[in-house]
């Protein structure tokens, strides 16, 4: 197995850890990309992409990293003054105001506080890929808790909730808006609906190997069939089993359906590490960056049953070294914000370091957040930047 690409000398440890991922940590095919001050300092790839070599153009399913793209669409509108994040959702989506959701704010959707972390009514096959069906069900559904009073990861519903607000405000679907305002101007390898001619570039997901440790959310899903966790696991319209089909790739699923690679992830976050602008393309106003990065919900997560921390649409550093490895989040600096994807993919911006990071792979790892493969790369980047590690695993300088 040969690692290809480029790596600046001062980031040589990133290459070393990337190679170790293949030699010692079960990596099959992957890429890692890092920018600092807008310049690419790491662009590496290697391994197998399903019977063929992983190349610089290989793309893969990045799962919940998609939420970062969907959240960014909302912040683009907010930055332009077209969307008030503190306004009721019903200002843009009147049908949403049912069953105690009349006072739900747009920020509650972004911060996983809306109480709609799973779908109560049984979904038909392919239901998650039916935009009108999903938005109608969520608008009519009674929340699991009073919106704004708790937080719980909206794993499969975030994209429809935030995306419908984007659609109502902009008049464009989230995929159309993302392409017009973000991925197109920045030239990103990132799609919320994948064009058919790009299917040959896709490396399929390899499920995680079963381990002894299982996150609490899955234990509860298996042992309490009446639980919200059981609905998350069992009421997706068969999405997980069909996630690597052309039908799924062509659909619009702003929670977990995005197709990208390490370069696409890192370069989406690059402007956000630089005050909102890169190479003449302003994505958001500089004043929007603190809004995107500040913690608004933290503590016990009603869905994941473990501590989590979120800003408005993005995950924050949650090292949690006192927890079992399968319950931990990504260990970053406190300035950083981004999103991981099921199995271990990760993209984030760190405005304090003027750095952006992307990692995407095919073989999924166990647990809720970034596993040892992705975390080893993040750690190597921070060490190269002169950061030190706190006792809980978070990085600082």
C-alpha positions in Angstrom: 0.0 0.0 0.0 1.4 3.3 -1.1 0.4 6.7 0.3 0.3 9.4 -2.3 0.0 13.1 -2.3 1.9 15.9 -0.5 2.8 16.8 3.0 4.8 19.8 4.2 7.9 18.9 6.2 6.6 20.4 9.5 3.6 18.1 9.2 5.5 14.9 8.6 4.0 13.3 11.7 0.6 13.5 10.0 2.0 11.3 7.2 3.5 8.9 9.7 0.2 8.5 11.5 -1.7 8.2 8.2 0.6 5.3 7.2 0.2 3.7 10.7 -3.5 3.8 10.2 -3.1 1.3 7.3 -0.3 -0.7 8.9 -1.7 -1.0 12.5 -5.3 0.4 12.7 -7.2 -1.4 10.0 -7.5 1.4 7.5 -8.6 0.2 4.0 -8.9 3.4 1.9 -8.8 7.0 3.1 -7.6 10.6 2.6 -6.5 13.4 4.9 -6.3 17.1 4.0 -5.2 20.1 6.1 -4.9 23.8 5.4 -3.2 26.5 7.4 -3.5 30.2 6.6 -5.4 29.1 3.5 -2.6 27.0 2.2 -2.7 23.2 1.8 -0.1 21.7 4.1 -1.3 18.1 3.9 -3.1 16.3 1.0 -2.6 12.6 1.3 -4.6 9.5 0.1 -4.1 5.8 -0.2 -5.4 2.3 0.0 -8.2 0.5 -1.7 -11.4 2.1 -3.1 -13.3 -1.1 -3.7 -11.0 -3.2 -5.9 -9.2 -0.2 -7.4 -6.6 2.3 -5.9 -7.9 5.2 -3.9 -7.0 8.3 -6.0 -7.0 12.0 -5.4 -10.5 12.1 -7.0 -12.1 9.3 -5.0 -15.2 10.3 -3.1 -17.1 8.5 -0.4 -20.1 8.7 1.9 -19.2 11.1 4.8 -22.4 10.5 6.8 -23.0 13.1 9.5 -20.3 15.4 8.2 -23.2 16.3 5.9 -24.8 18.2 8.8 -21.9 20.7 8.7 -22.8 21.5 5.1 -26.5 21.9 5.9 -25.8 24.1 8.9 -23.5 26.2 6.8 -26.4 26.9 4.4 -28.4 28.3 7.3 -25.5 30.5 8.5 -25.0 31.9 5.0 -28.6 33.1 5.1 -28.2 34.4 8.6 -25.1 36.2 7.7 -26.9 38.0 4.9 -29.8 39.0 7.2 -32.2 36.8 5.4 -32.7 34.3 8.4 -33.1 35.2 12.0 -31.8 32.3 14.0 -33.7 33.5 17.1 -37.0 33.7 15.2 -39.8 31.1 15.5 -39.6 28.3 12.9 -43.2 29.1 12.0 -42.2 32.4 10.5 -40.9 30.4 7.6 -42.6 27.1 8.0 -46.1 27.7 9.4 -47.1 24.0 9.3 -44.4 23.3 11.8 -46.4 24.9 14.7 -48.3 21.9 15.9 -48.3 19.8 19.1 -46.5 22.3 21.3 -43.9 23.3 18.7 -45.3 26.8 18.1 -42.5 28.4 20.1 -39.6 26.4 18.6 -36.9 28.7 17.4 -34.6 28.2 14.4 -31.7 27.9 16.8 -33.4 25.0 18.5 -33.2 23.1 15.2 -29.5 23.8 14.8 -28.6 23.0 18.4 -30.4 19.6 18.5 -32.9 21.1 21.0 -36.1 20.7 19.0 -37.2 17.4 20.6 -37.6 15.7 17.2 -34.6 13.4 17.4 -36.5 10.4 15.9 -39.6 9.8 13.8 -42.5 8.3 15.7 -44.8 7.2 12.8 -43.5 4.1 10.9 -41.7 5.1 7.7 -42.2 3.2 4.4 -39.1 1.8 2.6 -37.1 4.8 1.3 -39.0 7.2 3.6 -36.0 9.1 4.7 -35.2 10.0 1.1 -38.7 11.4 0.5 -38.4 15.1 1.3 -42.1 16.0 1.4 -43.0 12.9 3.4 -40.3 13.6 6.0 -41.0 17.4 6.4 -44.7 16.7 6.7 -44.2 14.0 9.3 -41.9 16.2 11.4 -44.2 19.2 11.1 -47.1 17.1 12.5 -45.1 15.2 15.1 -45.3 15.8 18.8 -41.8 16.5 20.2 -40.1 14.1 22.7 -39.4 17.1 25.0 -40.4 20.8 25.2 -38.2 22.5 22.5 -35.3 24.4 23.9 -35.4 22.6 27.3 -33.0 19.7 26.5 -30.7 18.6 23.8 -30.5 15.2 22.0 -28.7 14.4 18.8 -31.1 14.6 15.8 -29.0 12.1 13.9 -31.5 11.4 11.0 -33.8 14.4 11.2 -31.5 17.4 11.4 -31.2 17.7 7.6 -34.9 17.8 7.0 -35.5 20.3 9.8 -32.8 22.8 9.0 -32.9 22.1 5.3 -36.7 22.9 5.1 -36.0 26.3 6.7 -33.3 26.9 4.1 -35.7 25.9 1.4 -38.5 28.1 2.6 -36.2 31.2 3.0 -34.1 30.8 -0.2 -36.6 29.1 -2.5 -33.9 26.6 -3.3 -33.5 23.0 -2.1 -30.6 22.7 0.4 -28.6 20.8 -2.3 -29.2 23.6 -4.9 -28.4 26.3 -2.3 -25.2 24.5 -1.2 -24.0 24.2 -4.8 -24.9 27.8 -5.7 -23.5 29.5 -2.6 -20.8 27.2 -1.2 -19.5 24.2 -3.2 -19.7 25.9 -6.6 -17.9 29.1 -5.7 -15.3 27.2 -3.7 -14.8 24.4 -6.2 -15.5 21.7 -3.6 -15.6 17.9 -4.0 -18.8 17.9 -1.9 -22.3 17.0 -3.0 -25.7 16.8 -1.2 -27.1 15.1 -4.3 -24.4 13.3 -6.3 -24.5 13.6 -10.1 -24.8 10.3 -11.8 -21.6 10.7 -13.9 -19.6 10.8 -10.6 -20.8 7.4 -9.4 -17.6 5.6 -10.7 -15.6 7.7 -8.3 -17.4 6.4 -5.2 -15.7 4.1 -2.7 -18.3 2.2 -0.8 -18.6 2.1 2.9 -17.3 -0.9 4.8 -19.2 -1.6 8.0 -17.4 -1.5 11.3 -16.2 -4.8 12.9 -18.2 -5.7 15.9 -16.4 -5.1 19.1 -16.9 -5.9 22.8 -17.9 -2.3 23.7 -21.2 -0.9 22.4 -22.4 2.7 22.9 -25.3 3.2 25.3 -27.5 4.4 22.5 -27.3 1.0 20.7 -27.7 -1.0 24.0 -30.9 1.0 24.7 -32.2 0.6 21.2 -31.8 -3.2 21.4 -33.2 -3.6 24.9 -36.0 -1.0 25.1 -38.2 -1.3 21.9 -40.4 1.6 23.1 -37.5 4.0 23.4 -36.5 7.0 21.2 -33.2 5.2 20.6 -35.1 2.1 19.2 -36.9 4.5 16.8 -33.6 5.9 15.7 -32.2 2.5 14.9 -35.3 0.9 13.5 -37.4 3.5 11.8 -35.3 4.9 9.0 -37.1 3.4 6.1 -34.2 1.1 5.6 -31.8 3.9 4.9 -28.6 2.4 6.4 -28.9 -0.8 4.3 -29.5 1.2 1.1 -27.1 4.1 1.9 -24.6 3.1 -0.8 -27.1 2.8 -3.7 -27.5 5.2 -6.6 -31.0 6.0 -5.3 -29.6 7.2 -2.0 -26.7 9.1 -3.6 -29.1 10.9 -5.9 -31.5 11.8 -3.1 -31.3 14.9 -0.9 -30.5 13.9 2.6 -28.9 16.8 4.6 -28.4 14.8 7.8 -26.2 12.0 6.6 -26.3 11.7 2.8 -23.3 13.8 1.7 -20.7 12.6 -0.7 -17.2 14.1 -0.4 -13.6 13.3 0.5 -11.0 14.7 2.8 -10.2 17.6 0.5 -13.9 18.6 0.2 -14.3 18.6 3.9 -11.2 20.6 4.7 -11.8 23.1 1.9 -15.4 23.7 2.9 -14.2 24.7 6.4 -11.2 26.7 5.0 -13.0 30.0 4.7 -14.5 29.6 8.2 -11.0 29.3 9.6 -10.1 32.6 7.9 -12.9 34.8 9.0 -15.4 33.6 6.5 -13.6 34.3 3.2 -11.1 32.5 1.0 -9.6 33.6 -2.3 -12.2 36.3 -2.9 -15.2 34.1 -2.0 -17.0 35.3 1.1 -19.1 32.5 2.5 -20.2 34.3 5.7 -19.5 37.6 7.3 -16.7 37.5 9.9 -19.2 38.4 12.7 -21.0 35.1 11.9 -18.0 32.9 13.0 -18.5 33.4 16.7 -22.1 32.5 16.2 -21.1 29.3 14.5 -18.5 28.3 17.0 -20.0 29.2 20.4 -21.3 26.4 22.5 -25.1 26.6 23.0 -26.0 23.0 24.1 -23.9 20.8 26.3 -24.2 18.0 28.8 -26.2 14.9 28.9 -27.5 14.0 25.4 -31.1 12.6 25.5 -30.5 10.5 22.4 -26.9 9.4 22.6 -27.0 9.0 26.4 -23.6 10.4 26.8 -22.2 14.0 27.2 -22.1 16.0 23.9 -21.5 19.7 23.1 -22.9 21.6 20.1 -22.8 25.1 18.7 -25.5 26.2 16.3 -25.2 23.3 13.8 -21.7 22.0 14.6 -20.0 19.7 17.0 -17.6 21.1 19.5 -14.6 19.4 21.1 -15.7 16.7 23.6 -12.7 14.7 24.5 -14.3 12.8 27.4 -11.3 10.7 28.2 -13.0 9.4 31.3 -15.6 7.6 29.1 -15.2 4.4 27.2 -13.6 5.0 23.8 -16.9 4.2 22.0 -18.7 7.1 23.8 -16.1 9.8 23.1 -16.3 12.8 20.7 -13.5 14.4 18.8 -10.7 16.1 20.8 -10.0 19.4 19.2 -9.2 22.9 20.5 -12.0 25.0 22.0 -11.9 27.3 19.0 -12.7 24.5 16.6 -16.1 23.6 15.3 -17.2 21.1 12.6 -18.8 17.7 12.4 -17.8 14.0 12.4 -19.6 11.3 10.5 -20.6 7.8 11.6 -17.6 5.5 11.5 -15.0 8.3 12.0 -14.9 10.8 9.1 -14.3 14.4 10.3 -14.2 17.9 9.0 -13.7 21.1 11.0 -12.4 24.7 11.1 -10.2 26.1 13.9 -10.2 29.9 13.5 -7.7 30.2 16.4 -5.1 28.2 14.5 -6.3 29.4 11.0 -6.5 25.7 10.2 -9.0 23.4 8.5 -9.0 19.6 8.6 -10.7 16.8 6.6 -10.5 13.1 6.9 -12.7 10.6 5.0 -12.4 6.8 4.8 -14.4 3.7 3.8 -13.8 1.3 6.8 -16.0 2.5 9.6 -14.8 2.3 13.2 -16.9 1.7 16.3 -18.3 4.3 18.6 -20.1 7.6 18.3 -17.4 10.0 17.3 -13.9 10.0 15.8 -12.0 6.8 16.5 -8.2 6.2 16.9 -7.5 6.6 13.2 -9.0 10.1 12.8 -7.9 11.3 16.2 -4.3 10.3 15.6 -4.3 12.6 12.6 -5.9 15.5 14.4 -3.4 15.1 17.3 -0.5 15.1 14.9 -1.8 18.3 13.3 -2.1 20.1 16.6 1.3 19.0 17.7 2.8 20.3 14.5 1.1 23.7 15.3 2.7 23.8 18.7 -0.4 23.0 20.7 -0.4 21.1 24.0 -2.9 18.6 25.3 -5.0 19.1 28.4 -5.7 16.2 30.8 -9.1 15.6 29.2 -7.5 15.3 25.8 -8.5 18.7 24.4 -5.8 20.8 22.7 -4.7 24.3 23.7 -1.8 26.7 23.4 
